[in-house]
Amino acid sequence: MAKLDIPLILIGALASAALLIPALDVGLGKARNAKFSGYFTLLILAFALLILTIGGLGLVPLDSSVPNLVQNDLLGVFFSFVVILVALLVTVTSFDYMKDNPNVSIYYSLLLFTSLGMVVLSFAVDLLMIFVAWELMSLPTFILAGFKKGDKLSNEAAVKYFILGALSSGVLLYGMSIIFGLSGSTNLNVVLNSLTNISPNMIPLAGFGAVMLIAGFGLKLSIVPFHMWIPDAYEGAPTTVSALLSAATKKAGFVAAIRVFAVLFPLLRFDLSMSLAIIALATMTLGNLSALTQKSITRMLAYSSIAQGGYLLIGLVVLPTSTLGLSGLLYHSLNHALLQATAFIAAAVVRYKTSKTSISSYNGLARVMPITAFSLMIALLGLVGIPPLNGFWSKLVLFTAAADGGFAWLALGGLVNTAISLGYYGIIVKRMYMDEPAEKVSIKEPFAMAAVLLITSAIIILTGIFPGPVFEFASRASTQFLSGI
Amino acid sequence: MEPLSSYFLLSLVLLAIGIYGLIAKRNAIRLLFAVEIIINSATINFVAFSRYLQEPVITGQTFSLFAIALAATEAAVGLAIIVQAFRLNKDIDVLELKRLKG
């Protein structure tokens, strides 16, 4: 029976499409290609999603032709599914959002390249492959953040994001060099074997390497104290790109962190767990408290994204002791990606139609743009974790895992944070549904955007009412991964 | 001193210089230089480890070549963004970039 080599297929499909699209500018002419490239990107991403679904359901056995570089496992399939889904939603939203930009085909090409980087990163098990995929993921997003060339805010976001992003890859590379020096190999499985019988006087050096890796990953995962660039980048960048950065790039960073730390943990188990737990609590608290005082919706969502990163980090904290933590991380990644993408896309619709991002402009939105307001409400309530929505279940799993793993204070901190977060999510829902709009003229939402918002809201509600299948998938992926190391 | 520790010391010094540059400098191009210095310090590490391990392997050299190529692409993207910043603001002092705040 045929085996499915997902990374190979996706690399071929995404890379060739990404290279072809700008070239078609010459063949078709810029104006015609602007429309065509969007639909073509959508087609390719839908194809990728189909392949991942087939692989994830286990219809065809998975196999990799280069198992030393990329491991074709369910963990990779799960995260690739998340990032491709987000990229697909962002693409459809961009049909209208990017319509007036003269370089649309480049935009879609970069979108495909960064998706490719994230997919490869999800599967990579070699430090070299992780680093190359990391750069392939980061470089296009630097350009995307500054894609509105003449816009000073967009450019400022790109400069800040670039400096910190380049620092993150530099520091990450340094951490990798130390791991390589200690183990003599870059393949994570070999690294694991040689690090388990390392001489004790090398432990401090390994600790230094771990710190460098945490810093390098942390800059992308937006954990405290490496979060300063996030609000600026998310606010200044085109809002569709912010959706991609928050919902997809961050998740891809997490999968690399999972694979690397699963190797490092056996070496310095207790210290790393404890320090990650403190970082997680600091991240969620700081994110939530800062979000309370924001005046711009994209900035508020950026801080909320930081806070959610803190919840996700719980999964890494309990990685050595339980599979539940990792399942929770995966499950929350998918839910958070959906919720955050919906919220940012709703913000993009409002910005596209009214060119406003301030929270006060959301007064009475329910009467002006009912579909947008409804989806934004669903997304925000899901981000708080209101019971029938999917965000509730994944938070429940994460906090249970924390309490089981001996970090009861972390679970408690998470609950307190959830209560705080209700403050700023709730205020927007209140503004949208209870306050009077400034002008009572209803605005028509573009069809593609409204469709995306309705579909994502439906998924959020359905996976909230029937959480079984998604959680099943997440726990299968994490069990397979943890039994493999 | 044995060669490996002196190379490692060199890379640590370069890392420190890079981090100092990122903290103390305000010109965007200088920040880019600082990041490049950090990447190069890691590259030195890779080559040195690769040569002086108990069983020398070629992986480190390969990795360093990849790192050099990727650092170059990163510099290209970064310079493009910084040039655009200069066109818009007539200045590349990063402390003057403070429109996004809150």
Chai-1 contact restraints between the chains, C-beta under 6 A:
chainA,res_idxA,chainB,res_idxB,connection_type,confidence,min_distance_angstrom,max_distance_angstrom,comment,restraint_id
A,L128,B,F63,contact,1.0,0.0,6.0,A-B,restraint_1
A,E135,B,L70,contact,1.0,0.0,6.0,A-B,restraint_2
A,L139,B,V77,contact,1.0,0.0,6.0,A-B,restraint_3
A,F142,B,V77,contact,1.0,0.0,6.0,A-B,restraint_4
A,G146,B,I81,contact,1.0,0.0,6.0,A-B,restraint_5
A,K152,B,L88,contact,1.0,0.0,6.0,A-B,restraint_6
A,L153,B,R99,contact,1.0,0.0,6.0,A-B,restraint_7
A,N155,B,Q84,contact,1.0,0.0,6.0,A-B,restraint_8
A,N155,B,A85,contact,1.0,0.0,6.0,A-B,restraint_9
A,N155,B,L88,contact,1.0,0.0,6.0,A-B,restraint_10
A,E156,B,L97,contact,1.0,0.0,6.0,A-B,restraint_11
A,E156,B,R99,contact,1.0,0.0,6.0,A-B,restraint_12
A,E156,B,L100,contact,1.0,0.0,6.0,A-B,restraint_13
A,A158,B,I81,contact,1.0,0.0,6.0,A-B,restraint_14
A,V159,B,I81,contact,1.0,0.0,6.0,A-B,restraint_15
A,V159,B,A85,contact,1.0,0.0,6.0,A-B,restraint_16
A,F162,B,G78,contact,1.0,0.0,6.0,A-B,restraint_17
A,F162,B,I81,contact,1.0,0.0,6.0,A-B,restraint_18
A,I163,B,L31,contact,1.0,0.0,6.0,A-B,restraint_19
A,A166,B,V35,contact,1.0,0.0,6.0,A-B,restraint_20
A,A166,B,E74,contact,1.0,0.0,6.0,A-B,restraint_21
A,L167,B,V35,contact,1.0,0.0,6.0,A-B,restraint_22
A,G170,B,V35,contact,1.0,0.0,6.0,A-B,restraint_23
A,G170,B,I38,contact,1.0,0.0,6.0,A-B,restraint_24
A,G170,B,I39,contact,1.0,0.0,6.0,A-B,restraint_25
A,L173,B,I39,contact,1.0,0.0,6.0,A-B,restraint_26
A,L173,B,A42,contact,1.0,0.0,6.0,A-B,restraint_27
A,L173,B,A67,contact,1.0,0.0,6.0,A-B,restraint_28
A,Y174,B,A42,contact,1.0,0.0,6.0,A-B,restraint_29
A,S177,B,A42,contact,1.0,0.0,6.0,A-B,restraint_30
A,S177,B,N45,contact,1.0,0.0,6.0,A-B,restraint_31
A,S177,B,F46,contact,1.0,0.0,6.0,A-B,restraint_32
A,F180,B,F49,contact,1.0,0.0,6.0,A-B,restraint_33
A,G181,B,F49,contact,1.0,0.0,6.0,A-B,restraint_34
A,G184,B,L53,contact,1.0,0.0,6.0,A-B,restraint_35
A,T186,B,T59,contact,1.0,0.0,6.0,A-B,restraint_36
A,D232,B,L100,contact,1.0,0.0,6.0,A-B,restraint_37
A,E235,B,L100,contact,1.0,0.0,6.0,A-B,restraint_38
A,G236,B,L100,contact,1.0,0.0,6.0,A-B,restraint_39
A,Q294,B,G102,contact,1.0,0.0,6.0,A-B,restraint_40
A,R299,B,G102,contact,1.0,0.0,6.0,A-B,restraint_41
